[in-house]
Amino acid sequence: RLYGETRQARYLEESRALVNWVVSRKTPYHAWHYTDPGSTSGIGHDNYHTGGILDGIGDYIENTQDYGFMDVYLNGLKFYADRLFTDSGAPKLTDRKKYPLDIHGAAQGILTFAKASKFNRSFLDLASSIALWGISGMQDSRGYFYYRKHRLFTLKYLLMRWNNSWMAWALSELLARHHGT
């Protein structure tokens, strides 16, 4: 983003080096482990950190107009959509563990796919599906969003930072993208 604002070559070089490092840590099936090396963590591929990595690559492409990482980005988005969300739009905790479903994962998915729509508008459908899941399954009648849904119960904690600020940001980003801004 700094390069996008200043157009100073040193920021382009630094951002390209950072993205190159991240891309070099990608698995052959287009995912990133929670840690590097991946063998040092039992988490594997989690929802919101995967979305954050993809957002960083997408921001780099958008701000530099360097499309050399576009295939990595699109393949990563496919892994994210296919392995970290259910068909109903629910955010899986990891690629191997569905529960607990976490509102932060929903918010991250909405943000990531809404942002990806700048390259392909069809990603808005996926972002909207995730938003509908969150609204219908995780929103209280008073407006706030619940924390986590386990298989047999839901933790209805009112957490401003983890639940509601992320969903407010995600839903506003989705609306902005729907309106072309």
Sequence and secondary structure as in RCSB ss.txt:
>XXXX:A:sequence
RLYGETRQARYLEESRALVNWVVSRKTPYHAWHYTDPGSTSGIGHDNYHTGGILDGIGDYIENTQDYGFMDVYLN
GLKFYADRLFTDSGAPKLTDRKKYPLDIHGAAQGILTFAKASKFNRSFLDLASSIALWGISGMQDSRGYFYYRKH
RLFTLKYLLMRWNNSWMAWALSELLARHHGT
>XXXX:A:secstr
 HHHHH  HHHHHHHHHHHHHHHHT  TTS   SSSSGGG S  SBHHHHHHHHHHHHHHHHHH  GGGHHHHHH
HHHHHHHHHB TTS B SBSS   SEEHHHHHHHHHHHHHHTTT TTHHHHHHHHHHHHHHHHB TTS B SEE 
SS EE    IIIIIIHHHHHHHHHHHHHTT 
